[in-house]
Structures are given as C-alpha cells and as structure tokens.
Amino acid sequence: MDYGLIGERLPHSFSKEIHEKIADYHYSLKELKPDEVKDFILSKNFKAINVTIPYKQTVIPFLDEISAEAEAIGAVNTIVNRGGVLCGYNTDFGGMRALIERTEVELKYKKALILGTGGTSKTAAAVCERLGAKAILRVSRSGREGSITYEQAYADHSDADVIINTTPCGMYPDIFACPIDPDRFPNLSGVIDAVYNPLCTTLILRAKERGINAAGGLYMLVAQAVLAAQHFMDKELETVALTNRIYNEIYFSKRNIALSGMPGSGKSTVGRIIAEQLDRELIDTDALITERAGEITKIFSEHGEAYFRDLETAVIREISSRSGKVISLGGGAILRRENVDALRHNGEIFFIDRSPDFLIPTDDRPLADEKEKIMRLYDARIDRYMSTADYIIDGDCDPDDVADSVINGE
C-alpha cells in the first residue's frame, strides 16, 4: 500500500475517512498480528503509514531515524519512507494538545492522572509536562512501569485535577464500560478520553454531568491525522482550519439523530424524510420491538408497561453503539435516564414539540388511544421532553420543514 494505518484491530477506525478528506491519496487499513509487524516494516513496501495500538512502541527498533519529539516520548505513530530510509514521528502529541486546548482543560500547576501505560499514555504525559502540570501519574491495573494502581489513585490521589484516559476501556463495542469512577475525585476540572468511538464515552458523559470540561478523542484523531499528512506530503497545511472542517464533517456524519416526542408527533414521518435526505438508515424503536416481540398493544395487555420498557431499554442500548443513524424513539423512551445516557454516547436528542391539539389518538398506542389520555400524557411528560432534549424543534409545521429544522439544528 502507499498510505495507510497499521494496528491489531481496525474494523471501526475512522482514519481512512479522515485522511481521504485531507488530500487526494488512497488510504488503507491493514491489520497485523504482533509477529507480522517487523516483517511489514522492514519490507518498506509503503510510502507513509500511521501506527495505532498496540504497535506505537513496537515499531521503534525497526526505524532508521526518529524525530527528537518521538524519541523523547518513546512512541511513534507516523512513519515516512524516504527513499528506503524509515523516519518516525509522533503527531499524537500535537493532536492531544489540540484536544486539551480546544476543551479548555487547564493543566498548569495541576495534578493529572493518565490511565494506561502504552504509547498514547506517554504522549499524554509529555503534553501534560509541556502544559505545566505540577504532578503527572500514570495509572494501570498492575502498577508496573512506574505507574500506580487504581486503588492507589483512589486512596492517595483523590485530589487529582485532570484525568486523561489512554486505555481502550469504553471503546466500541463495549461502550458502556468506564475505566475509573470520576465521582471519587471531587477536585476534577477536566477529563479527556482518547477513545473516539463512541463519540462520547461513559467517562465523558459522567464528567459532563458534573459540569466538568470534558471531551472524547475524535478531535485529537483528526488533528494528529492532519499533522501526519504534512509528513506524508512534505508540505505545510492550514492545520487548524483543516482540522476544524474535517472534525465537523466527521462528527456530523457519525452522530446519531434521535427523535423524541409524544405519540403521534410525527417522529416516524420526519425520521423517514431525514434518513432519505442524508442517505442514512432509519431505526424505529417501536417497530423493532414489534418485529421481535409482537404488537405493542398485546405486550402492554399481557405483560404490562414495565415489561415493555425493559424491552425498549434493551433495544436502545443495542442501537446506541451504532453511528450515523436516524432513530425514531417511542414516546416514553426518554422517561428512563439510562435510555437518555445510552443515546448520548453517539448522538443528540431532538424533541419534536407538537402541540397536543394536533396529536391524534390511535388504537396502536396503548397510552395515547384517547384524546384525554393524550392531554394527560403531554402534561405529565413535557418537562421531561424539554430537559432531555439537545434541540427543541417546532413540530406544528409541515414534516419537510420539521426535518429541515432537525438537519440544521434549529
């Protein structure tokens, strides 16, 4: 291959999409087993590559030259083949710094805990040092390689100001995992997670709930790719502008659009229009439950609402790990906080606020099959709809206009 990425498991990498937005070159993803790395590197059958976990340190002995920054960090994520001379660089440093500064996480005079001991953790430590952190501790399960254990972090360093996760914990497909309990660090002012899939990890969600500046790794991924492309092509790029443009494009394409609202508010109709316009898959949670468990009216009559809500939660947990979808939610989906949290891993919630006078009762909605039920339901739920929405959309107009408002975030 000419350009690409090597790593152990790459099925859900965004790097190909990102690099092919940066410049006009074909970018490949190549999975390698540990015993294949040496032969691949020494074959020199590439122009330039990126390196991801777990090989950022593995590749170093096979390179001819290493930049001073990469050597100081002890990790390489970019290799350029210059006429048979393999040159290693670390653009993760610039990517991590860009993410931290964009998120406005202050490190000067702060204590930072870095989760993990791999190449990215070394990069994070170097960035923290450059930004003036007063104390930098790496945390691992084993406590090896100069790190402390998680137990020691809880017991002796609960005064930490910043946490940076460089482990794969919380990465797709295990998106509900969390590497550390942020609530045990009352002084936290910033949380950074190098994981970019899902867009928002459980660690980041929990930090944001406390009003802490926090962000996942997508911006870092894009920023380091732009910096790597400069080495690939040996030319200067407008790095900030290019990073911001590509980040916004990738984020929008990966973000799920979840439509909430009352029964009969037009979520399914609007969802179909959006899915068609954006060329995305539409997932209707009620339809998926019906397909798997039978008619909703029958589920309610035979098993009760709580049973239905459990089915609904299971479906939402499943589809929340996917990206780039349009999701039409059942009217009561946002009643459970766990559903809202699950949806926010990869998406944002758009409340279709249709006036109750325009909501029509139908027999297939057990809680909204009479006008009086609809009015009571609206009064009971409106505050919840509002508080869980990232966007509130006027649902009283034409469905095409509602769809346009959702797409434009208005």
Secondary structure in CASP SS format (residue, H / E / C, confidence):
PFRMAT SS
TARGET T0000
AUTHOR 0000-0000-0000
METHOD secondary structure of the structure
MODEL  1
M C 1.00
D C 1.00
Y E 1.00
G E 1.00
L E 1.00
I E 1.00
G E 1.00
E C 1.00
R C 1.00
L C 1.00
P C 1.00
H C 1.00
S C 1.00
F C 1.00
S H 1.00
K H 1.00
E H 1.00
I H 1.00
H H 1.00
E H 1.00
K H 1.00
I H 1.00
A C 1.00
D C 1.00
Y C 1.00
H C 1.00
Y E 1.00
S E 1.00
L E 1.00
K E 1.00
E E 1.00
L C 1.00
K C 1.00
P H 1.00
D H 1.00
E H 1.00
V H 1.00
K H 1.00
D H 1.00
F H 1.00
I H 1.00
L H 1.00
S H 1.00
K C 1.00
N C 1.00
F C 1.00
K C 1.00
A E 1.00
I E 1.00
N E 1.00
V E 1.00
T C 1.00
I C 1.00
P C 1.00
Y C 1.00
K C 1.00
Q C 1.00
T C 1.00
V C 1.00
I H 1.00
P H 1.00
F H 1.00
L C 1.00
D C 1.00
E E 1.00
I E 1.00
S C 1.00
A H 1.00
E H 1.00
A H 1.00
E H 1.00
A H 1.00
I H 1.00
G C 1.00
A C 1.00
V C 1.00
N C 1.00
T E 1.00
I E 1.00
V E 1.00
N E 1.00
R E 1.00
G C 1.00
G C 1.00
V E 1.00
L E 1.00
C E 1.00
G E 1.00
Y E 1.00
N C 1.00
T C 1.00
D H 1.00
F H 1.00
G H 1.00
G H 1.00
M H 1.00
R H 1.00
A H 1.00
L H 1.00
I H 1.00
E H 1.00
R H 1.00
T C 1.00
E C 1.00
V C 1.00
E C 1.00
L C 1.00
K C 1.00
Y C 1.00
K C 1.00
K E 1.00
A E 1.00
L E 1.00
I E 1.00
L E 1.00
G C 1.00
T C 1.00
G C 1.00
G H 1.00
T H 1.00
S H 1.00
K H 1.00
T H 1.00
A H 1.00
A H 1.00
A H 1.00
V H 1.00
C H 1.00
E H 1.00
R H 1.00
L C 1.00
G C 1.00
A C 1.00
K C 1.00
A E 1.00
I E 1.00
L E 1.00
R E 1.00
V E 1.00
S C 1.00
R C 1.00
S C 1.00
G C 1.00
R C 1.00
E C 1.00
G C 1.00
S C 1.00
I E 1.00
T C 1.00
Y H 1.00
E H 1.00
Q H 1.00
A H 1.00
Y H 1.00
A H 1.00
D H 1.00
H C 1.00
S C 1.00
D C 1.00
A C 1.00
D C 1.00
V E 1.00
I E 1.00
I E 1.00
N E 1.00
T C 1.00
T C 1.00
P C 1.00
C C 1.00
G C 1.00
M C 1.00
Y C 1.00
P C 1.00
D C 1.00
I C 1.00
F C 1.00
A C 1.00
C C 1.00
P C 1.00
I C 1.00
D C 1.00
P H 1.00
D H 1.00
R H 1.00
F C 1.00
P C 1.00
N C 1.00
L C 1.00
S C 1.00
G E 1.00
V E 1.00
I E 1.00
D E 1.00
A C 1.00
V C 1.00
Y C 1.00
N C 1.00
P C 1.00
L C 1.00
C C 1.00
T C 1.00
T H 1.00
L H 1.00
I H 1.00
L H 1.00
R H 1.00
A H 1.00
K H 1.00
E H 1.00
R C 1.00
G C 1.00
I C 1.00
N E 1.00
A E 1.00
A E 1.00
G C 1.00
G C 1.00
L H 1.00
Y H 1.00
M H 1.00
L H 1.00
V H 1.00
A H 1.00
Q H 1.00
A H 1.00
V H 1.00
L H 1.00
A H 1.00
A H 1.00
Q H 1.00
H H 1.00
F H 1.00
M H 1.00
D C 1.00
K C 1.00
E C 1.00
L C 1.00
E C 1.00
T H 1.00
V H 1.00
A H 1.00
L H 1.00
T H 1.00
N H 1.00
R H 1.00
I H 1.00
Y H 1.00
N H 1.00
E H 1.00
I H 1.00
Y H 1.00
F H 1.00
S H 1.00
K H 1.00
R C 1.00
N E 1.00
I E 1.00
A E 1.00
L E 1.00
S E 1.00
G C 1.00
M C 1.00
P C 1.00
G C 1.00
S C 1.00
G C 1.00
K H 1.00
S H 1.00
T H 1.00
V H 1.00
G H 1.00
R H 1.00
I H 1.00
I H 1.00
A H 1.00
E H 1.00
Q H 1.00
L H 1.00
D C 1.00
R C 1.00
E C 1.00
L E 1.00
I E 1.00
D E 1.00
T H 1.00
D H 1.00
A H 1.00
L H 1.00
I H 1.00
T H 1.00
E H 1.00
R H 1.00
A H 1.00
G C 1.00
E C 1.00
I H 1.00
T H 1.00
K H 1.00
I H 1.00
F H 1.00
S H 1.00
E H 1.00
H H 1.00
G C 1.00
E H 1.00
A H 1.00
Y H 1.00
F H 1.00
R H 1.00
D H 1.00
L H 1.00
E H 1.00
T H 1.00
A H 1.00
V H 1.00
I H 1.00
R H 1.00
E H 1.00
I H 1.00
S C 1.00
S C 1.00
R C 1.00
S C 1.00
G C 1.00
K C 1.00
V E 1.00
I E 1.00
S E 1.00
L C 1.00
G C 1.00
G C 1.00
G C 1.00
A H 1.00
I H 1.00
L H 1.00
R C 1.00
R H 1.00
E H 1.00
N H 1.00
V H 1.00
D H 1.00
A H 1.00
L H 1.00
R H 1.00
H C 1.00
N C 1.00
G E 1.00
E E 1.00
I E 1.00
F E 1.00
F E 1.00
I E 1.00
D E 1.00
R C 1.00
S C 1.00
P H 1.00
D H 1.00
F H 1.00
L C 1.00
I C 1.00
P C 1.00
T C 1.00
D C 1.00
D C 1.00
R C 1.00
P C 1.00
L C 1.00
A C 1.00
D C 1.00
E C 1.00
K H 1.00
E H 1.00
K H 1.00
I H 1.00
M H 1.00
R H 1.00
L H 1.00
Y H 1.00
D H 1.00
A H 1.00
R H 1.00
I H 1.00
D H 1.00
R H 1.00
Y H 1.00
M H 1.00
S H 1.00
T H 1.00
A C 1.00
D C 1.00
Y E 1.00
I E 1.00
I E 1.00
D E 1.00
G C 1.00
D C 1.00
C C 1.00
D C 1.00
P H 1.00
D H 1.00
D H 1.00
V H 1.00
A H 1.00
D H 1.00
S H 1.00
V H 1.00
I H 1.00
N H 1.00
G C 1.00
E C 1.00
END
